[in-house]
Amino acid sequence: MEQREVLKLMALAQLMLESMDDFKETSMYKQQTKQTVQRLEALLKSQFGRSIDMMYQAEPEHANMLLTGVEETIDLLATLNIDNITLLGNTIKALKEEQENGK
């Protein structure tokens, strides 16, 4: 369980770093957010940078598939309304239960 949580956090940290790079190109990136984003970026890189690099070196294809899948899922979630997100969550729970029960 711990390994899964670390991997999930590493993937989200990497996506956060990439998103912050994209955010810097928007008109919303003002001076007041600049310092906060820079501190968070430095913290994420110091906490997870080496682990993310090791993950890429050990299994580059798996790491790319994981991060691409997470990023695509987040992009899709951003387009849904709350009712569809709830429905999607319930569908995923049902699929997970089926998988756990060997169906």
Secondary structure by P-SEA (a helix, b strand, c coil): caaaaaaaaaaaaaaaaaaaaaaaacccccccaaaaaaaaaaaaaaacaaaaaaaaaacaaaaaaaaaaaaaaaaaaaaccaaaaaaaaaaaaaaaaaaaacc
